[in-house]
Amino acid sequence: HFLVDGIHRRRGATVFTYRRAATSAQHTHAATLVTHLSGRVEATMGGSYDEVDLEDMDWNAEMGAFTYQCPCGDLFFITPDDLRGGEEIGHCPSCSLVITVVYDAEDLVKIIPEGF
């Protein structure tokens, strides 16, 4: 059983925070953060690892994506198409961590390299 803990708007997306109902009457614990973006639903256990400004991420031309170092040793990434679609979750392909990428949609034209 899940209980809705909060609903708010963030950069054009609706963010729902759920809490899993405790099996005992003692407490509830955070379970899942679900973000509804452009008709897609992303679920991340416990929310994002960190919030990172897009301008603090590195452009990786080989990947065609913005990247940021993950503590597991791999890279979080988010593509220009993801950003244009309103996505704000950067994924690490090697572990379950995700980051929330903070950016102003109006600045994407200046930030995304030409041709991508």
C-alpha positions in Angstrom: 0.0 0.0 0.0 1.2 3.5 -0.9 0.1 6.8 0.5 0.5 10.1 -1.4 2.7 12.2 0.7 2.9 15.3 -1.6 2.1 16.7 -5.0 3.8 19.7 -6.6 4.8 21.2 -9.9 8.5 21.4 -10.8 9.7 22.8 -14.1 6.5 21.9 -15.9 6.3 18.4 -14.4 4.0 17.0 -11.7 6.0 15.4 -8.9 4.3 12.9 -6.6 6.0 11.7 -3.5 4.7 8.5 -2.1 5.2 6.7 1.2 4.9 3.0 1.6 2.4 2.2 4.4 4.3 0.5 7.2 3.6 -3.1 8.0 3.5 -2.1 11.6 1.7 0.8 13.2 5.0 2.4 14.4 6.0 4.4 11.3 6.0 4.9 7.6 9.1 5.2 5.5 9.9 6.8 2.2 9.4 4.5 -0.7 9.3 5.9 -4.1 9.4 9.3 -5.8 7.4 9.3 -9.1 7.7 12.1 -11.6 5.3 12.4 -14.4 7.1 14.0 -17.4 5.6 14.4 -20.8 3.4 11.4 -20.5 6.2 9.2 -19.0 6.5 8.0 -15.5 10.0 7.7 -13.9 10.3 5.9 -10.6 13.3 6.2 -8.4 13.7 4.6 -5.0 14.2 7.2 -2.4 14.5 10.2 -4.8 17.5 11.5 -6.6 21.1 11.2 -5.4 21.7 14.9 -6.0 20.5 18.1 -7.8 23.0 19.2 -10.4 22.9 22.4 -12.6 23.1 21.5 -16.3 25.9 24.1 -16.6 28.0 22.1 -14.1 27.7 18.9 -16.2 30.3 18.0 -18.9 29.4 17.7 -22.6 30.4 14.3 -24.0 30.4 14.5 -27.8 31.0 10.8 -28.1 27.9 10.0 -26.1 25.9 13.0 -27.4 25.0 13.7 -23.8 25.7 15.8 -20.8 27.5 13.8 -18.1 28.3 14.0 -14.4 30.4 11.7 -12.3 28.5 9.0 -10.4 29.9 7.7 -7.1 29.9 4.2 -8.6 32.6 5.3 -11.1 30.4 5.5 -14.2 28.6 8.6 -15.5 25.1 10.0 -15.1 23.8 11.2 -18.4 21.0 13.2 -20.0 20.7 13.8 -23.8 19.6 17.0 -25.6 16.4 15.2 -26.7 15.6 14.4 -23.1 16.1 18.0 -22.1 14.0 19.4 -25.0 11.3 16.9 -23.9 11.2 18.4 -20.4 13.1 15.5 -18.8 15.1 16.4 -15.7 16.3 13.0 -14.5 19.9 11.9 -15.4 20.5 8.2 -15.2 23.6 6.1 -14.4 23.7 3.0 -16.6 25.7 1.0 -14.0 23.7 1.5 -10.8 20.3 2.6 -9.6 21.3 6.2 -8.7 19.7 9.1 -10.6 20.3 12.9 -10.4 17.9 15.8 -10.9 19.2 18.1 -13.6 18.3 21.7 -12.9 18.1 23.9 -16.0 16.1 26.8 -17.5 14.4 25.5 -20.7 14.8 28.9 -22.3 18.6 28.5 -22.0 18.8 25.2 -23.8 19.5 26.8 -27.2 22.6 28.4 -25.7 23.8 25.3 -23.7 23.2 22.4 -26.2 25.9 22.3 -28.8 24.9 23.0 -32.4 23.9 19.9 -34.4 22.5 18.0 -31.4 
